[in-house]
Each structure stands twice: as structure tokens, then as C-alpha cells.
Amino acid sequence: MSICSNCYKSHIHAKHDVGHWWNNPPDHVFVCSDRCKDELEKRVQDGTWMEWQGFPKSEQELPEEVRAVTDKQFTANL
């Protein structure tokens, strides 16, 4: 199983091995597409790759299957 190092999509078919940018051994760090490779390469070159967060900033932007289940959803209305 691989996870894209740019968009964090899981179960990808690895398109490009980009681990050499961080001195990782071959076959450890992948991206899923040419677009993800180009975006990540740009951030590596300008030094902002650690600042980027690929996840939505608000809960409204999250798909339903990603939202956390909390105990508040299971409390009974008395």
C-alpha cells in the first residue's frame, strides 16, 4: 500500500518515486500523478514543502467519510 506524498490519497499506483529529494532509499516515497509530482517538486525547490497541509482547513470541506465520530453523536436526548 502506498500513500501519495502530495495529496495523501491512499492505495495509489505509484507514478513517480520522489524519495531521492529527501535522501530516502528507492521505493519508499511516491506520488500518484504527474500533477502531484510537479506540485511537490515546486514546494521542495522553494523550501515550503513542510508548511503545506493538503487537508481541508474546516470541517465543512471534509467529505462525510473523513469526519470523526464523536460521543456527542451517540448521546440520548432526554
C-alpha positions, -999 to 999 in steps of 0.1 A, spaced: 0 0 0 13 34 -9 2 69 0 8 99 -22 33 123 -6 15 153 -21 -23 147 -19 -22 119 7 -45 97 -13 -41 61 -2 -39 29 -21 -23 46 -51 -5 31 -80 29 48 -76 36 70 -106 69 86 -95 94 77 -69 104 110 -52 123 98 -22 156 109 -35 146 145 -28 149 136 9 177 110 6 153 81 12 160 47 -3 143 38 -35 107 26 -34 98 44 -2 82 78 -12 58 81 -41 33 105 -57 3 93 -77 4 116 -107 24 140 -128 5 169 -113 13 158 -77 50 154 -87 51 189 -102 33 205 -72 56 187 -47 87 194 -67 79 231 -67 74 232 -29 107 212 -24 126 237 -46 113 268 -28 115 252 6 78 253 16 71 216 14 69 213 52 45 242 56 19 228 31 -11 210 45 -30 190 20 -61 186 41 -91 210 43 -90 236 70 -126 234 80 -150 205 88 -174 217 61 -148 209 35 -143 173 47 -161 145 29 -186 127 52 -164 95 54 -135 115 68 -153 132 97 -146 118 131 -173 101 150 -177 116 185 -196 106 216 -219 136 211 -235 117 182 -245 89 205 -260 108 234 -297 104 240 -320 134 240 -336 133 275 
